[in-house]
Amino acid sequence: MTDPGQRLRSSLTAEQSASAVEFDSPIAMEALRATQVLHAADQEPFPAPGRIRVITIANQKGGVGKTTSSVNLGVALALYGLRTLVVDLDPQGNTSTALGVDHSVGTPSVYDALVGDSSLTEVVHPTTATPLLSCVPATIDLAGAEIELVSVVAREYRLRRAIETYLQELPPEQRPHYVLIDCPPSLGLLTLNALVAGDEVLIPIQCEYYALEGLGQLLNNIDLVRRHLNPGIAVRTILLTMYDGRTKLADQVAEEVRNHFGSLVLDTVIPRNVRVSEAPGYGQSVVTYDPGSRGSTSYVEAARELARRGVSLPPLPSRPTPGTPVAAPLGAAFPDTDAATVPVLPSPEENKA
């Protein structure tokens, strides 16, 4: 019988995927996955997008994986050669914590760029995950930003202008390929700023019964933003998170979402994995904390799929002058689905029947 260790080394030399290699031990399988992630620089990099992608990661429901997805997708994209900026727009600052960036009171943060006179260049911090990944942290000061912005002219455009100015200040070879904006679990002024700033929306959907409740309101809000504030915004990605293959409910939610949103849904699903929850406690993403875990490899594959979809993107429409209404047909923000409806799962009582 061939030594499992020898087979592991041979598989790495041949650059075969973990799924294509048979192992006598799950430990050997995990070792292969970990080695592939840890040596990402030696593998083929992810393809660069046709233009800078500013992706707003939004869902007003809490606990669906917005922050976790922002962190781990950002780390995976950067590890595989794409310059990435993560903007933490949640006053809780969990994204900053997971990336090991200080977000204590007084730290230059996104609050200073939104409410103050600071440029984004002054509040961008490096991360320990990879040199290609940087972060704009959020401090508790951001909790009062919505009130302070009420009287500000063109308040919905504050983040958009900050990001555009930041990109213009950088030389082309240093501009990020991806800007990921992590939104708070609400549909307030901070999330509105993120939707106006973004060119596309990624919606994480938890594979549980309540996942789709309130999704219609989010889709309608995105469509209103597209018609009146940001004609370029579009829902282009749906990511299924917290998938538990042992339950029938998870399969049912996933099937309903795929049937309704079609090609917007990534093929990769993010499973429930304790390592994903443990990683932030060490100031890391799961990709660097436990690269061989199922959570890590799933996020790497999701990031790979996201990158491949970005190779050939349509050009963006021109930006309107702040305050000028923009006419667009209802539903145009959802190219592959009907914006007016969302899938409805049967109630728990119907499931029992």
Secondary structure as GFF3:
##gff-version 3
##sequence-region A 1 353
A	DSSP	alpha_helix	4	13	.	.	.	ID=ss1
A	DSSP	three_ten_helix	18	20	.	.	.	ID=ss2
A	DSSP	alpha_helix	26	38	.	.	.	ID=ss3
A	DSSP	three_ten_helix	40	42	.	.	.	ID=ss4
A	DSSP	beta_strand	53	57	.	.	.	ID=ss5
A	DSSP	alpha_helix	66	79	.	.	.	ID=ss6
A	DSSP	beta_strand	84	88	.	.	.	ID=ss7
A	DSSP	alpha_helix	94	98	.	.	.	ID=ss8
A	DSSP	alpha_helix	110	114	.	.	.	ID=ss9
A	DSSP	alpha_helix	120	123	.	.	.	ID=ss10
A	DSSP	beta_strand	125	126	.	.	.	ID=ss11
A	DSSP	beta_strand	133	136	.	.	.	ID=ss12
A	DSSP	three_ten_helix	140	144	.	.	.	ID=ss13
A	DSSP	alpha_helix	145	148	.	.	.	ID=ss14
A	DSSP	three_ten_helix	155	157	.	.	.	ID=ss15
A	DSSP	alpha_helix	158	169	.	.	.	ID=ss16
A	DSSP	three_ten_helix	172	174	.	.	.	ID=ss17
A	DSSP	beta_strand	178	182	.	.	.	ID=ss18
A	DSSP	alpha_helix	189	197	.	.	.	ID=ss19
A	DSSP	beta_strand	200	206	.	.	.	ID=ss20
A	DSSP	three_ten_helix	209	212	.	.	.	ID=ss21
A	DSSP	alpha_helix	215	228	.	.	.	ID=ss22
A	DSSP	beta_strand	235	241	.	.	.	ID=ss23
A	DSSP	alpha_helix	248	261	.	.	.	ID=ss24
A	DSSP	three_ten_helix	262	264	.	.	.	ID=ss25
A	DSSP	alpha_helix	274	278	.	.	.	ID=ss26
A	DSSP	three_ten_helix	279	282	.	.	.	ID=ss27
A	DSSP	alpha_helix	286	289	.	.	.	ID=ss28
A	DSSP	alpha_helix	294	309	.	.	.	ID=ss29
A	DSSP	alpha_helix	348	352	.	.	.	ID=ss30
###
